[in-house]
Amino acid sequence: MDLHLLIDNLTNPALLFFFLGIIAVRLKSDLEIPASSSKFISFYLLLSIGFKGGQELSHSELTFEIIWSLAFGVLLALIIPVYTFFILRHKYSISDSGAIAASFGSVSAVTFVTALSFLEMEQVEFGGHMVAVMAIMEAPSIMIGVLLMSIMNKNTKEDVIPLGKVLKHALTNGSVLLILGSLVIGFLASQQQAEGIKPFTTDIFKGFLAVFLLDMGITSGKKISSFLKKGWFATLFSIVIPLINGIAVAMISTMFIESVGNRFLLSILAASASYIAVPAAMRLAAPKANPGLYIPMALAVTFPFNITIGLPLYLYLVQTIH
């Protein structure tokens, strides 16, 4: 890996605030971001990136690369939960396997936002349509996870939730609805109208991202200690599976996507795991699944790995293979 990519990433102020959050927990500090503020900042980040993505999309012509990116994103969201589910079944219950598989098949919006910031820092261009790719990858994995649980539980009447009900819940989840809605609004707004709210959507974005990653560091620091006591398999899975997914996509995507930035973002999406949309859906679909397992796997292990090592690794790979 190119050492300067790793150093640039690890010295990124936003990422350093993430480490600060972890350090604060280890020092037993009372540093804390109020829950209401954290929720507002997460909504702001989704709104901002969705709006800017819509603006980029409105200025782009519909190309085969855009169509292939959207199709490939959906395909990943369908394939990843299937193969991970059967790996997980060797160790966990049907409910836990389905919830974890859905998490790793779905995507992390915060990882995606951090990746965009990393690309801007490295001055690598990317397409606004990648926001749409991220948005459409949320629901299919949840649907597949629930479908697998329903098939495996077909001999019992418990834990079988109507798929349509779960899918509706996934599509109307606040984060999914906000990113899709902001994307449409950004697409419809003229350039002059977009300039009017640029100080809100663009100028303060990195500052809010730093505060949000501070909050993520605090949350990760609180969860990781108890999670590590659950054994080596969950930790290993949370690192190895994202690595396999990210590296495979970095290599395969070169066949039909030319842009380095877009291939990198697809790799990050394939390597990320959801800890917002999926847990909200699994509370309804899999009440017996252990949230103390699938949430820390995504948030306390995969997320830190991706934003520290994963970002420079996948960018190096797509640049080298390109």
C-alpha positions as CSV (number, residue, x, y, z in Angstrom):
1,M,0.0,0.0,0.0
2,D,1.2,3.5,-0.8
3,L,2.3,4.9,2.7
4,H,1.3,8.4,1.9
5,L,-2.4,7.3,1.5
6,L,-2.4,5.7,4.9
7,I,-0.7,8.7,6.6
8,D,-3.0,11.2,4.9
9,N,-6.0,9.2,6.1
10,L,-4.7,8.7,9.7
11,T,-3.9,12.4,10.0
12,N,-7.3,13.5,8.7
13,P,-8.8,15.7,11.5
14,A,-12.2,14.0,11.2
15,L,-10.6,10.6,11.8
16,L,-8.5,11.9,14.6
17,F,-11.7,13.0,16.4
18,F,-12.9,9.4,16.1
19,F,-9.8,8.3,17.9
20,L,-10.3,11.0,20.5
21,G,-13.8,9.5,21.2
22,I,-12.2,6.1,21.8
23,I,-9.5,7.6,24.0
24,A,-12.1,9.5,26.1
25,V,-13.9,6.2,26.8
26,R,-10.7,4.4,27.8
27,L,-9.9,7.3,30.1
28,K,-13.4,7.0,31.6
29,S,-14.0,10.7,30.7
30,D,-17.5,12.1,30.9
31,L,-17.2,13.5,27.3
32,E,-20.5,12.8,25.5
33,I,-22.5,14.1,22.6
34,P,-26.2,14.6,23.5
35,A,-28.3,12.0,21.8
36,S,-30.5,14.7,20.2
37,S,-27.5,16.5,18.8
38,S,-26.0,13.2,17.4
39,K,-29.3,12.4,15.7
40,F,-29.5,15.9,14.1
41,I,-25.9,15.7,12.9
42,S,-26.5,12.3,11.3
43,F,-29.6,13.6,9.6
44,Y,-27.6,16.7,8.4
45,L,-24.9,14.5,6.9
46,L,-27.4,12.4,5.0
47,L,-29.3,15.5,3.8
48,S,-26.2,17.2,2.6
49,I,-24.6,14.3,0.8
50,G,-28.0,13.4,-0.8
51,F,-28.6,16.9,-2.0
52,K,-25.1,17.3,-3.4
53,G,-25.4,13.9,-5.1
54,G,-28.7,14.9,-6.7
55,Q,-27.0,18.1,-8.0
56,E,-24.2,16.1,-9.5
57,L,-26.6,13.6,-11.0
58,S,-28.7,16.4,-12.6
59,H,-25.6,17.6,-14.5
60,S,-24.6,14.2,-15.7
61,E,-25.8,12.4,-18.8
62,L,-27.2,8.8,-18.3
63,T,-24.3,6.6,-19.3
64,F,-23.6,2.9,-19.3
65,E,-21.3,3.4,-16.3
66,I,-24.1,4.9,-14.3
67,I,-26.4,2.0,-15.2
68,W,-23.8,-0.6,-14.5
69,S,-23.0,1.0,-11.2
70,L,-26.6,0.9,-10.1
71,A,-27.1,-2.7,-11.2
72,F,-23.8,-3.8,-9.7
73,G,-24.8,-2.2,-6.4
74,V,-28.1,-4.0,-6.2
75,L,-26.4,-7.3,-7.2
76,L,-23.9,-6.9,-4.3
77,A,-26.7,-6.2,-1.9
78,L,-28.4,-9.5,-3.0
79,I,-25.3,-11.7,-3.1
80,I,-23.4,-10.7,0.0
81,P,-26.1,-11.5,2.6
82,V,-26.7,-15.0,1.0
83,Y,-23.1,-16.3,1.1
84,T,-22.4,-14.7,4.6
85,F,-25.6,-16.2,6.0
86,F,-24.4,-19.8,5.3
87,I,-21.0,-19.0,6.8
88,L,-22.6,-17.6,9.9
89,R,-25.0,-20.6,10.3
90,H,-22.0,-22.7,11.4
91,K,-21.7,-20.6,14.5
92,Y,-24.9,-18.7,15.2
93,S,-28.7,-19.2,15.3
94,I,-30.9,-18.5,12.3
95,S,-32.0,-15.2,13.7
96,D,-28.5,-14.0,14.5
97,S,-27.2,-15.2,11.2
98,G,-29.9,-13.4,9.2
99,A,-29.4,-10.2,11.1
100,I,-25.6,-10.2,10.7
101,A,-25.9,-11.2,7.0
102,A,-28.3,-8.3,6.4
103,S,-26.0,-5.9,8.2
104,F,-22.9,-6.9,6.1
105,G,-24.9,-7.0,2.9
106,S,-26.3,-3.5,3.5
107,V,-24.2,-0.3,3.7
108,S,-23.0,2.3,6.2
109,A,-23.9,5.8,5.2
110,V,-21.3,7.3,7.6
111,T,-18.5,5.1,6.1
112,F,-19.6,6.3,2.7
113,V,-19.6,10.0,3.8
114,T,-16.1,9.5,5.3
115,A,-15.0,7.9,2.0
116,L,-16.2,11.0,0.1
117,S,-14.2,13.2,2.4
118,F,-11.2,11.0,1.8
119,L,-11.6,11.3,-2.0
120,E,-11.8,15.1,-1.8
121,M,-8.7,15.2,0.3
122,E,-6.9,13.0,-2.3
123,Q,-8.4,15.1,-5.1
124,V,-10.0,12.1,-6.8
125,E,-13.2,12.7,-8.8
126,F,-16.3,10.6,-8.4
127,G,-19.9,10.6,-9.8
128,G,-22.9,12.0,-8.0
129,H,-24.8,8.9,-9.0
130,M,-22.9,6.9,-6.4
131,V,-25.1,8.4,-3.7
132,A,-28.1,6.8,-5.5
133,V,-26.1,3.5,-5.5
134,M,-25.6,3.7,-1.8
135,A,-29.3,4.5,-1.2
136,I,-30.6,1.5,-3.2
137,M,-28.3,-0.9,-1.5
138,E,-30.0,-0.5,1.9
139,A,-33.3,-2.4,1.4
140,P,-32.4,-5.4,-0.7
141,S,-30.1,-6.9,1.9
142,I,-32.7,-6.5,4.6
143,M,-35.2,-8.2,2.3
144,I,-32.8,-11.1,1.6
145,G,-31.9,-11.5,5.3
146,V,-35.6,-11.7,6.3
147,L,-36.3,-14.1,3.4
148,L,-33.5,-16.4,4.5
149,M,-34.8,-16.4,8.0
150,S,-38.3,-17.2,6.8
151,I,-37.1,-20.1,4.7
152,M,-35.0,-21.6,7.4
153,N,-37.8,-21.1,9.9
154,K,-40.5,-22.5,7.7
155,N,-41.1,-25.4,10.1
156,T,-41.9,-23.1,13.0
157,K,-44.5,-20.4,13.2
158,E,-42.5,-18.0,15.4
159,D,-40.1,-15.4,14.0
160,V,-41.8,-15.4,10.6
161,I,-42.7,-11.8,9.8
162,P,-44.4,-10.9,6.6
163,L,-41.7,-9.8,4.1
164,G,-43.8,-7.0,2.7
165,K,-44.2,-5.5,6.2
166,V,-40.4,-5.6,6.8
167,L,-39.6,-4.2,3.4
168,K,-42.0,-1.3,3.9
169,H,-40.4,-0.6,7.3
170,A,-36.9,-0.7,5.6
171,L,-37.9,1.7,2.8
172,T,-39.6,4.2,5.2
173,N,-36.7,4.1,7.7
174,G,-35.7,7.7,8.4
175,S,-32.1,7.5,7.1
176,V,-33.2,5.8,3.9
177,L,-36.1,8.2,3.2
178,L,-33.9,11.2,3.9
179,I,-31.1,10.2,1.6
180,L,-33.5,9.3,-1.2
181,G,-35.6,12.5,-0.7
182,S,-32.5,14.7,-0.6
183,L,-31.2,13.1,-3.7
184,V,-34.5,13.9,-5.6
185,I,-34.6,17.5,-4.2
186,G,-31.0,18.1,-5.2
187,F,-31.8,16.7,-8.7
188,L,-34.8,19.0,-9.1
189,A,-33.1,22.2,-7.7
190,S,-31.4,24.5,-10.2
191,Q,-27.8,25.5,-9.8
192,Q,-28.8,29.0,-8.6
193,Q,-31.1,27.6,-6.0
194,A,-28.4,25.2,-4.8
195,E,-25.9,28.1,-4.4
196,G,-28.4,29.7,-2.0
197,I,-28.0,26.9,0.5
198,K,-24.4,26.0,-0.2
199,P,-23.1,27.4,3.1
200,F,-25.3,24.8,4.8
201,T,-24.9,21.9,2.5
202,T,-21.2,22.2,1.8
203,D,-19.2,24.8,3.8
204,I,-19.9,23.3,7.3
205,F,-20.0,19.7,6.2
206,K,-16.5,18.6,7.3
207,G,-17.0,20.3,10.7
208,F,-20.2,18.3,11.4
209,L,-18.5,15.1,10.1
210,A,-15.7,15.6,12.7
211,V,-18.2,16.0,15.5
212,F,-20.2,13.0,14.3
213,L,-17.0,10.8,14.1
214,L,-16.2,11.9,17.7
215,D,-19.6,10.6,18.7
216,M,-19.0,7.4,16.8
217,G,-15.6,7.0,18.5
218,I,-17.3,7.3,21.9
219,T,-20.0,4.8,21.0
220,S,-17.5,2.3,19.5
221,G,-15.2,2.6,22.6
222,K,-18.2,1.7,24.8
223,K,-19.2,-1.4,22.8
224,I,-15.9,-2.9,21.8
225,S,-14.7,-4.1,25.3
226,S,-17.8,-6.2,26.0
227,F,-18.0,-7.4,22.3
228,L,-14.4,-8.8,22.3
229,K,-15.4,-11.1,25.1
230,K,-17.8,-12.9,22.7
231,G,-15.0,-14.7,21.0
232,W,-12.7,-14.6,18.1
233,F,-15.1,-15.6,15.3
234,A,-17.2,-12.5,15.4
235,T,-14.2,-10.2,15.4
236,L,-12.4,-12.2,12.6
237,F,-15.6,-12.2,10.5
238,S,-16.1,-8.5,10.9
239,I,-12.6,-7.8,9.4
240,V,-12.1,-10.7,6.9
241,I,-15.5,-10.6,5.1
242,P,-15.4,-6.8,4.5
243,L,-11.8,-7.3,3.2
244,I,-12.9,-10.1,0.8
245,N,-15.9,-8.0,-0.4
246,G,-13.9,-4.8,-0.9
247,I,-10.9,-6.4,-2.7
248,A,-13.2,-8.5,-4.9
249,V,-15.2,-5.4,-6.0
250,A,-12.0,-3.4,-6.6
251,M,-10.9,-6.1,-9.0
252,I,-14.2,-7.0,-10.7
253,S,-15.4,-3.4,-11.2
254,T,-12.5,-2.6,-13.5
255,M,-14.3,-4.6,-16.2
256,F,-17.2,-2.2,-16.6
257,I,-16.4,1.0,-14.6
258,E,-13.6,3.3,-15.7
259,S,-13.7,6.0,-12.9
260,V,-11.2,5.3,-10.1
261,G,-13.4,7.2,-7.6
262,N,-16.5,5.3,-8.5
263,R,-14.8,1.9,-8.3
264,F,-13.3,2.9,-4.9
265,L,-16.8,3.9,-3.6
266,L,-18.3,0.6,-4.8
267,S,-15.5,-1.2,-2.9
268,I,-16.2,0.7,0.3
269,L,-19.9,0.1,0.0
270,A,-19.3,-3.6,-0.5
271,A,-17.0,-3.6,2.5
272,S,-19.2,-1.6,4.9
273,A,-21.9,-2.9,7.2
274,S,-25.1,-1.2,8.4
275,Y,-25.6,-0.3,12.0
276,I,-28.5,2.2,11.6
277,A,-31.1,0.9,9.0
278,V,-30.6,-2.8,9.6
279,P,-31.0,-2.8,13.4
280,A,-34.2,-0.7,13.0
281,A,-35.6,-3.3,10.7
282,M,-34.3,-6.3,12.7
283,R,-36.1,-5.1,15.8
284,L,-39.3,-5.9,13.9
285,A,-38.2,-8.8,11.7
286,A,-35.9,-10.8,14.1
287,P,-36.8,-9.9,17.7
288,K,-34.8,-13.0,18.9
289,A,-31.6,-11.8,17.2
290,N,-29.0,-10.4,19.6
291,P,-28.4,-6.7,18.9
292,G,-25.4,-7.0,21.2
293,L,-23.8,-9.1,18.5
294,Y,-24.7,-7.7,15.1
295,I,-24.5,-4.0,16.0
296,P,-21.0,-4.1,17.6
297,M,-19.7,-6.2,14.7
298,A,-20.7,-3.5,12.3
299,L,-20.0,-0.4,14.5
300,A,-17.1,-1.4,16.8
301,V,-15.0,-3.5,14.4
302,T,-15.9,-3.1,10.7
303,F,-16.5,0.6,10.8
304,P,-13.1,1.5,12.5
305,F,-11.3,-0.9,10.3
306,N,-12.8,0.6,7.1
307,I,-12.1,4.2,7.9
308,T,-8.6,3.6,9.1
309,I,-7.1,0.8,7.0
310,G,-9.8,0.2,4.4
311,L,-10.0,3.6,2.8
312,P,-6.3,3.9,1.8
313,L,-6.2,0.1,1.0
314,Y,-9.1,0.1,-1.5
315,L,-8.0,3.4,-3.1
316,Y,-4.5,1.9,-3.6
317,L,-6.0,-1.2,-5.1
318,V,-8.3,0.5,-7.6
319,Q,-5.5,2.9,-8.6
320,T,-3.1,0.0,-9.1
321,I,-5.5,-2.3,-11.0
322,H,-6.6,0.7,-13.1
